[in-house]
Amino acid sequence: MKKLIKIDSNMPDDFLKIELCLSNMCNYECWYCFPGCNTGTHRWPGLEPLIPNLTHLMEYYKTHQGKTKFHFHIIGGEPTVWPNLPKFIRHFKERYDVFVSISTNASRTMRWWEENATCFDAVAISCHHEAVDVNHIIKVGDLLYKKHVNLTAMVLMDPFHWDKCVNIVEGLKGSKHRWEISALEVYH
């Protein structure tokens, strides 16, 4: 085996990605999600002390490591059911150069998405055959597309309901816009 000389990153030196798993509260109970991700045992954090602690972390990296651009990737449970999510994101977007991506089932109402779409720079919508409303996902996807939010709809392909999942993929193609649709096989 050759000697490892260097491990390098292709990220700019002034960039820091922070992945935030804020809770395991979810409005779905899909069998294929990882254990504990939707059990509801970890409630949503309060903005106090979350905002001061995250601010301290970012300021540390800004001062000592020269980080000036941040990427928050927010996951859950289902992050959009956290009542303080829009306020949390807006707080940091007003103060820092923050790119915000989220993984969501997009089950919130159209009203919620219309009010909060601009909080996000990228949205990954997970489409679960047990609960997905294809027409709703198309409406959310088209809204995000019009707001210039990078969007991917990921259909989680349950091998026990394969044809239904294929129909979801086909249904999502009914959007009048060309946003990304991916099929992701889940394993038992």
For each residue, the residues with C-beta under 8 A, 3 or more apart:
1:
2:
3:
4: 7
5:
6:
7: 4
8:
9:
10:
11: 15 17
12: 15 69
13: 66
14: 66 67 68 69
15: 11 12 67 69 70 71
16: 58 61 65 67 69 70 71
17: 11 70 71 73
18: 54 57 58 70 71 72 73
19: 72 73 75
20: 72 73 74 75
21: 75 76
22: 44 45 74 75 76 77 79 82
23: 42 43 44 45 76 77 79 82
24: 36 37 38 39 40 41 42 76 77
25: 38 40 42 43 44 76 77 78 81 82
26: 29 33 37 38 40 76 77 78 81 105
27: 78 81 105 107
28: 38 78 105 107 128 130 131
29: 26 38
30: 33 38 128 130 156
31:
32: 156 158 186 187 188
33: 26 30 37 38
34: 37
35:
36: 24 39 41
37: 24 26 33 34 76 77
38: 24 25 26 28 29 30 33 77 78
39: 24 36
40: 24 25 26 43 77
41: 24 36
42: 23 24 25
43: 23 25 40
44: 22 23 25 82 83 84
45: 22 23 50
46: 49 50 84
47: 50 51 84 87 88 91
48: 51 52
49: 46 52 53
50: 45 46 47 53 54 88
51: 47 48 54 55 88 91
52: 48 49 55 56
53: 49 50 56 57
54: 18 50 51 57 58 92
55: 51 52 58 59 95
56: 52 53 59 60
57: 18 53 54 60 61
58: 16 18 54 55 61 62 67 70 92 96
59: 55 56 62 63
60: 56 57 63 64 65
61: 16 57 58 64 65 67
62: 58 59 65 66 67 68
63: 59 60
64: 60 61
65: 16 60 61 62
66: 13 14 62
67: 14 15 16 58 61 62 70
68: 14 62 97
69: 12 14 15 16 97 98 99
70: 15 16 17 18 58 67 92 96 97 98 99
71: 15 16 17 18 98 99 100 101
72: 18 19 20 89 92 98 99 100 101
73: 17 18 19 20 101 102 103
74: 20 22 79 85 100 101 102 103
75: 19 20 21 22 79 102 103
76: 21 22 23 24 25 26 37 79 81 82 103
77: 22 23 24 25 26 37 38 40 81
78: 25 26 27 28 38 81 104 105 107
79: 22 23 74 75 76 82 85 102 103 104
80: 85 102 104 105 106 107 108 112
81: 25 26 27 76 77 78 108
82: 22 23 25 44 76 79 85 88
83: 44
84: 44 46 47 87 88
85: 74 79 80 82 88 89 116 119
86: 89 90 115 116 119
87: 47 84 90 91
88: 47 50 51 82 84 85 91 92
89: 72 85 86 92 93 98 100 119 120
90: 86 87 93 94 119
91: 47 51 87 88 94 95
92: 54 58 70 72 88 89 95 96 98 100
93: 89 90 96 98 100 119
94: 90 91
95: 55 91 92
96: 58 70 92 93
97: 68 69 70
98: 69 70 71 72 89 92 93
99: 69 70 71 72 121 122
100: 71 72 74 89 92 93 119 120 121 122
101: 71 72 73 74 120 121 122 123 124 150
102: 73 74 75 79 80 120 122 123 124
103: 73 74 75 76 79 124 126
104: 78 79 80 107 108 123 124 125 126
105: 26 27 28 78 80 125 126 127 128 131 132
106: 80 113 123 125 136 137 140 141
107: 27 28 78 80 104 131 136
108: 80 81 104 112 113
109: 112 113
110: 113 114 136 139 140 143
111: 114 115
112: 80 108 109 115 116
113: 106 108 109 110 116 117 140 143 144
114: 110 111 117 143
115: 86 111 112
116: 85 86 112 113 119 120
117: 113 114 120 143 144 147 149
118: 147 149
119: 85 86 89 90 93 100 116
120: 89 100 101 102 116 117 123 144 149
121: 99 100 101 149 150
122: 99 100 101 102 149 150 151 152
123: 101 102 104 106 120 144 149 150 151 152
124: 101 102 103 104 151 152 154
125: 104 105 106 137 140 141 151 152 153 154
126: 103 104 105 154 156
127: 105 132 134 137 153 154 155 156 168 172
128: 28 30 105 131 132 156
129: 132 155 156 158 161 164 165 168
130: 28 30
131: 28 105 107 128
132: 105 127 128 129 137 168
133: 136 137
134: 127 137 138 168 171 172 174
135: 138 139
136: 106 107 110 133 139 140
137: 106 125 127 132 133 134 140 141 153 172
138: 134 135 141 142 171 172 174 175
139: 110 135 136 142 143
140: 106 110 113 125 136 137 143 144
141: 106 125 137 138 144 145 151 153 172 175 177 179
142: 138 139 145 146 175 176 177 179
143: 110 113 114 117 139 140 146 147
144: 113 117 120 123 140 141 147 149 151 179
145: 141 142 148 149 151 175 177 179
146: 142 143 177
147: 117 118 143 144
148: 145
149: 117 118 120 121 122 123 144 145
150: 101 121 122 123
151: 122 123 124 125 141 144 145 179 180
152: 122 123 124 125 179 180 181 182
153: 125 127 137 141 172 179 180 181 182
154: 124 125 126 127 182 183 184
155: 127 129 165 168 169 172 181 182 183 184
156: 30 32 126 127 128 129 165 184 186
157: 162 165 166 183 184 185 186
158: 32 129 161 162 164 165 186
159: 162 185 186 187 188
160: 188
161: 129 158 164 165
162: 157 158 159 165 166
163: 166 167
164: 129 158 161 167 168
165: 129 155 156 157 158 161 162 168 169 183
166: 157 162 163 169 170 183
167: 163 164 170 171
168: 127 129 132 134 155 164 165 171 172
169: 155 165 166 172 173 181 183
170: 166 167 173
171: 134 138 167 168 174
172: 127 134 137 138 141 153 155 168 169 175 181
173: 169 170 181
174: 134 138 171
175: 138 141 142 145 172 178 179
176: 142
177: 141 142 145 146
178: 175
179: 141 142 144 145 151 152 153 175
180: 151 152 153
181: 152 153 155 169 172 173
182: 152 153 154 155
183: 154 155 157 165 166 169
184: 154 155 156 157
185: 157 159
186: 32 156 157 158 159
187: 32 159
188: 32 159 160
